[in-house]
């Protein structure tokens, strides 16, 4: 747990411009000591530029970066208490694993005995014990990535920076390495700052995530808050799959709210949204929070939606698309008004996917705590 810890990195009103292009626009945030912090966003949003400014490879046009209490304005990259793992790993092809991992120690003048011990410790941390004499071209992508991690960890930095560290791996290995990276960070206790455009990576590894959009922080929060309580339409749309419908706020009280969505129907929420009455808003509804029913289950649907007034949080439509993904099946359903809504349904048994098929008429409901109202 890093909540309450002092920040190891303080970013104060930092901007970076390349000519007339603003890559980073007045960002301020703190990164706590010992946390796994992720900069998440689409290509070109400024996240890598921000990481490179922390590393010292780029200098801010405006603002200040403080690492471990020291202003980095005049500190070159090789003097900063950080190490960086690049997207390409940058493993020396002519050196074996031991020489790759110990390279930084050797050029720093560390004794042979200490270098040997620290290299062995780093290799055990990344599960490469026994690979000391292996050459990079004899290793898989995941193993080369571990070599790059060990080479950074052996220097015992206060902050480890990782630029798209899993992007070169195949899907299965990438999923495995997400857990291994999170476990490694927990073991060593070093602050990790990672850049990625992959929302699954961010949600699975991070203690906190800064979602970057057009050089600005769209939202800074733990992964569960980003997903369940997005601050705006961009975050809701970028983090996970979501249905978004435009509507008008017709009721807003401390413990309840209602939105009239022409494309979806009447939406009831069991909490207030602090928006002006009659305001144009957006409803965000995650596909897995929608329940499907076959025709003729009207009583069951009403009973299931009993946390909302009659006529609210219900919809009907026709299945126009299906995608079987093994653990879940995705359904694209055309509502009676013509809009399309996506529903995700878990396949809890071998035959769950057979309950519905193309062109079936279906009913849907969702709980009053499932929709999120977005004011921007």
C-alpha distance (Angstrom), angle and dihedral (degrees) to the residues before:
residue distance angle dihedral
X1 . . .
X2 3.81 . .
X3 3.80 99.6 .
X4 3.79 109.6 124.8
X5 3.81 94.3 18.4
X6 3.78 119.9 128.4
X7 3.80 115.9 -99.1
X8 3.80 116.3 -99.1
X9 3.82 90.3 -166.9
X10 3.81 124.7 36.8
X11 3.79 117.8 -171.6
X12 3.78 111.1 -167.1
X13 3.83 121.4 -168.6
X14 3.80 92.1 -40.4
X15 3.80 120.0 -179.0
X16 3.78 130.3 172.6
X17 3.77 124.3 -165.5
X18 3.80 128.6 -174.7
X19 3.79 102.7 -162.1
X20 3.79 105.9 -58.2
X21 3.81 93.4 -15.6
X22 3.82 117.1 96.5
X23 3.81 107.9 -151.9
X24 3.82 97.0 172.3
X25 3.79 119.4 25.6
X26 3.81 119.1 -159.1
X27 3.81 98.2 -50.0
X28 3.81 120.2 -179.3
X29 3.80 122.7 -179.5
X30 3.80 142.5 133.1
X31 3.80 126.1 -130.0
X32 3.79 113.0 -155.0
X33 3.77 125.3 -132.8
X34 3.80 111.7 -95.8
X35 3.80 98.6 12.9
X36 3.79 131.5 125.8
X37 3.80 101.3 -126.0
X38 3.80 122.4 -173.7
X39 3.80 129.9 -161.6
X40 3.80 104.3 -153.4
X41 3.76 129.0 -174.8
X42 3.80 147.2 109.7
X43 3.79 123.6 -71.2
X44 3.78 112.5 -70.9
X45 3.81 95.8 19.9
X46 3.83 95.0 119.9
X47 3.82 100.9 -105.3
X48 3.82 96.2 120.9
X49 3.80 91.4 45.3
X50 3.80 88.8 54.5
X51 3.82 90.9 49.8
X52 3.80 91.0 49.3
X53 3.81 90.1 51.7
X54 3.81 89.8 53.9
X55 3.83 88.3 50.5
X56 3.80 92.0 47.3
X57 3.81 97.0 -117.6
X58 3.81 89.1 116.0
X59 3.79 127.5 31.6
X60 3.83 122.4 -140.0
X61 3.77 117.5 -107.4
X62 3.80 86.1 -146.4
X63 3.77 136.2 2.6
X64 3.79 137.1 35.7
X65 3.81 137.4 -82.3
X66 3.80 117.0 -158.3
X67 3.82 121.3 -171.0
X68 3.80 119.6 -170.8
X69 3.78 90.5 -15.7
X70 3.82 96.0 -51.4
X71 3.80 125.2 112.4
X72 3.82 107.3 -123.1
X73 3.81 96.5 -157.7
X74 3.82 94.4 109.7
X75 3.82 99.0 24.1
X76 3.84 115.8 107.2
X77 3.83 120.4 -137.8
X78 3.81 95.0 -102.2
X79 3.81 91.9 54.7
X80 3.80 96.8 50.4
X81 3.84 120.1 101.8
X82 3.81 90.4 -118.7
X83 3.79 138.2 92.2
X84 3.78 127.1 -159.6
X85 3.80 132.7 -143.4
X86 3.79 108.8 -156.9
X87 3.78 127.8 -143.9
X88 3.82 90.5 -111.4
X89 3.87 92.1 46.1
X90 3.87 89.2 -131.5
X91 3.82 92.5 -136.5
X92 3.82 112.4 174.0
X93 3.83 104.9 -111.3
X94 3.84 95.0 -154.9
X95 3.82 94.8 53.8
X96 3.79 129.0 76.1
X97 3.79 121.3 -127.0
X98 3.81 95.1 -89.3
X99 3.80 93.5 50.8
X100 3.83 92.3 44.5
X101 3.80 93.5 51.8
X102 3.81 94.7 42.1
X103 3.80 96.6 45.2
X104 3.80 96.4 97.9
X105 3.79 92.4 47.3
X106 3.80 92.7 50.9
X107 3.80 95.3 51.7
X108 3.82 88.4 46.4
X109 3.79 90.7 59.4
X110 3.81 97.4 -112.3
X111 3.80 112.6 160.4
X112 3.79 120.1 -100.4
X113 3.80 92.3 -115.8
X114 3.80 94.1 52.1
X115 3.79 91.4 42.9
X116 3.80 90.7 53.3
X117 3.81 92.2 50.2
X118 3.79 95.1 45.7
X119 3.80 93.1 46.6
X120 3.80 90.7 51.4
X121 3.81 90.7 48.9
X122 3.83 92.2 49.2
X123 3.80 92.8 48.5
X124 3.80 91.3 52.0
X125 3.81 89.9 50.8
X126 3.80 91.8 55.9
X127 3.83 93.8 40.4
X128 3.80 96.1 -111.1
X129 3.78 99.4 121.0
X130 3.81 107.1 142.6
X131 3.82 93.5 28.9
X132 3.82 95.1 90.4
X133 3.83 95.8 118.2
X134 3.81 97.6 37.3
X135 3.82 117.4 118.5
X136 3.85 120.1 -134.7
X137 3.83 93.5 -113.1
X138 3.82 88.0 58.0
X139 3.81 92.4 57.6
X140 3.80 136.5 78.8
X141 3.78 123.3 -115.4
X142 3.78 91.4 -101.3
X143 3.82 91.7 51.3
X144 3.81 92.2 49.3
X145 3.77 88.5 51.1
X146 3.80 89.2 54.1
X147 3.81 89.4 51.7
X148 3.82 89.6 54.2
X149 3.81 90.1 48.8
X150 3.81 92.5 48.9
X151 3.82 90.8 48.9
X152 3.80 89.5 55.8
X153 3.80 96.6 41.1
X154 3.80 93.3 49.7
X155 3.82 88.6 66.8
X156 3.83 89.0 59.2
X157 3.80 96.5 -134.3
X158 3.77 121.3 -173.9
X159 3.82 89.6 -132.0
X160 3.81 129.7 30.0
X161 3.81 115.2 -156.7
X162 3.81 118.3 -158.3
X163 3.80 122.6 -169.4
X164 3.83 110.6 -157.5
X165 3.83 89.2 -39.1
X166 3.82 96.6 -179.6
X167 3.80 102.4 37.2
X168 3.83 95.1 101.1
X169 3.82 93.9 54.4
X170 3.80 128.0 91.2
X171 3.82 118.4 -105.6
X172 3.81 98.1 -97.9
X173 3.81 95.0 45.9
X174 3.80 90.4 44.3
X175 3.80 90.6 56.3
X176 3.81 90.7 48.4
X177 3.80 92.7 48.6
X178 3.79 92.2 51.2
X179 3.79 89.5 66.3
X180 3.80 93.1 40.4
X181 3.80 92.7 52.5
X182 3.80 92.0 49.3
X183 3.81 90.5 47.8
X184 3.81 91.5 47.7
X185 3.78 92.3 50.6
X186 3.79 90.3 50.5
X187 3.83 91.1 51.1
X188 3.80 98.0 48.3
X189 3.81 96.1 36.7
X190 3.81 92.6 -144.5
X191 3.79 119.1 142.8
X192 3.81 109.2 -103.8
X193 3.81 119.7 -158.7
X194 3.80 111.6 -172.4
X195 3.80 132.8 -176.2
X196 3.79 118.8 -150.3
X197 3.79 141.6 150.6
X198 3.81 90.2 -156.7
X199 3.79 111.5 99.8
X200 3.81 92.8 -163.2
X201 3.80 90.2 58.0
X202 3.77 91.7 48.9
X203 3.80 95.7 47.6
X204 3.81 94.5 45.1
X205 3.81 98.8 46.5
X206 3.79 111.1 27.2
X207 3.77 132.2 92.0
X208 3.82 86.8 -164.3
X209 3.79 133.4 7.3
X210 3.78 130.9 -154.8
X211 3.80 109.5 -156.2
X212 3.80 108.4 -150.9
X213 3.79 123.3 -156.2
X214 3.81 124.2 175.4
X215 3.79 92.1 -18.6
X216 3.80 95.7 -49.8
X217 3.80 134.9 97.8
X218 3.79 106.3 -105.7
X219 3.83 92.6 -176.8
X220 3.81 137.4 -12.3
X221 3.80 114.4 -158.9
X222 3.82 146.3 116.4
X223 3.83 113.1 -72.2
X224 3.81 95.2 -103.5
X225 3.81 92.0 52.8
X226 3.80 91.9 49.9
X227 3.78 90.3 53.7
X228 3.80 100.5 39.0
X229 3.81 99.9 32.4
X230 3.81 109.9 28.0
X231 3.79 112.2 -176.4
X232 3.78 96.1 -141.6
X233 3.77 145.0 1.4
X234 3.81 94.4 -88.5
X235 3.81 93.6 56.7
X236 3.81 92.8 43.9
X237 3.80 91.0 51.6
X238 3.81 96.8 42.0
X239 3.81 99.7 44.7
X240 3.79 108.4 64.1
X241 3.77 131.3 -32.4
X242 3.80 115.3 -52.1
X243 3.80 143.1 168.8
X244 3.81 113.2 -132.4
X245 3.81 122.9 -167.1
X246 3.76 128.9 177.9
X247 3.80 117.1 -126.0
X248 3.79 148.0 150.5
X249 3.80 125.1 -102.1
X250 3.81 107.2 -122.1
X251 3.81 100.6 167.1
X252 3.78 132.2 25.5
X253 3.79 121.6 170.9
X254 3.82 130.2 147.8
X255 3.80 93.5 -95.0
X256 3.80 103.4 28.0
X257 3.77 144.9 25.5
X258 3.79 138.6 -178.4
X259 3.78 133.4 -154.3
X260 3.78 128.2 -168.3
X261 3.81 108.9 -142.1
X262 3.82 112.6 -174.8
X263 3.80 90.3 -158.0
X264 3.81 97.4 45.4
X265 3.79 109.1 21.7
X266 3.80 132.9 -122.9
X267 3.79 114.2 -13.0
X268 3.80 122.4 -159.4
X269 3.80 123.8 -167.1
X270 3.81 127.5 -169.3
X271 3.82 93.0 -138.7
X272 3.80 138.5 50.7
X273 3.80 124.1 -102.9
X274 3.85 102.3 -160.0
X275 3.78 93.6 -128.1
X276 3.81 128.2 137.4
X277 3.80 115.6 -93.9
X278 3.78 110.9 -97.5
X279 3.82 93.4 18.1
X280 3.77 119.9 150.2
X281 3.80 107.8 -113.8
X282 3.79 141.0 162.3
X283 3.78 126.8 -118.2
X284 3.82 115.8 -144.0
X285 3.80 115.4 -161.5
X286 3.81 122.6 176.6
X287 3.84 115.6 -133.8
X288 3.82 94.2 -126.5
X289 3.82 91.8 55.6
X290 3.82 92.4 64.2
X291 3.81 119.5 89.5
X292 3.82 121.1 -147.4
X293 3.81 124.4 -145.8
X294 3.79 134.0 -177.7
X295 3.82 118.5 -120.3
X296 3.78 114.1 -83.5
X297 3.80 94.5 42.0
X298 3.80 93.2 100.5
X299 3.80 94.1 130.6
X300 3.78 91.6 48.4
X301 3.79 91.2 50.2
X302 3.79 93.1 49.9
X303 3.79 91.0 47.7
X304 3.79 91.5 49.4
X305 3.81 91.5 49.9
X306 3.78 94.3 46.5
X307 3.82 92.3 123.0
X308 3.83 87.0 72.8
X309 3.83 131.0 58.8
X310 3.80 118.0 -97.3
X311 3.77 112.9 -73.7
X312 3.81 94.9 22.3
X313 3.82 129.5 109.9
X314 3.81 92.1 14.0
X315 3.79 130.7 114.2
X316 3.80 140.4 167.3
X317 3.75 131.8 -151.1
X318 3.79 150.5 135.8
X319 3.81 126.6 -90.3
X320 3.81 108.2 -114.8
X321 3.80 100.3 164.9
X322 3.81 139.5 25.2
X323 3.82 132.8 -171.7
X324 3.78 118.9 -174.2
X325 3.83 109.3 -153.3
X326 3.79 100.3 170.7
X327 3.79 102.1 -113.1
X328 3.81 92.7 40.1
X329 3.79 139.7 17.4
X330 3.80 119.8 -140.6
X331 3.80 119.0 -145.5
X332 3.80 125.9 -164.8
X333 3.78 105.9 -155.0
X334 3.78 125.4 -168.1
X335 3.78 108.9 -140.8
X336 3.77 122.2 -140.2
X337 3.81 89.5 -101.0
X338 3.79 92.2 54.3
X339 3.82 100.3 -103.3
X340 3.82 120.4 127.3
X341 3.80 121.8 -126.3
X342 3.81 125.6 -173.6
X343 3.81 121.0 -137.3
X344 3.81 125.7 -170.0
X345 3.79 115.9 -154.6
X346 3.83 123.5 -173.9
X347 3.80 117.8 -126.5
X348 3.78 98.4 -135.2
X349 3.80 92.7 167.6
X350 3.81 134.0 27.0
X351 3.79 91.6 -100.1
X352 3.83 103.3 43.3
X353 3.80 91.9 101.2
X354 3.83 89.0 60.2
X355 3.82 93.4 64.7
X356 3.82 92.7 83.9
X357 3.78 134.7 26.6
X358 3.80 142.2 172.8
X359 3.83 117.1 -46.0
X360 3.84 93.3 8.9
X361 3.80 114.6 148.1
X362 3.81 108.4 -124.9
X363 3.78 141.0 179.6
X364 3.80 124.6 -142.1
X365 3.77 138.2 -164.8
X366 3.81 137.3 176.2
X367 3.78 135.2 -166.2
X368 3.79 122.7 -99.2
X369 3.82 91.3 -114.6
X370 3.82 94.1 53.9
X371 3.83 105.6 75.6
X372 3.80 120.6 74.9
X373 3.80 121.5 -151.9
X374 3.80 114.0 -139.9
X375 3.77 118.9 -162.2
X376 3.83 95.4 -171.2
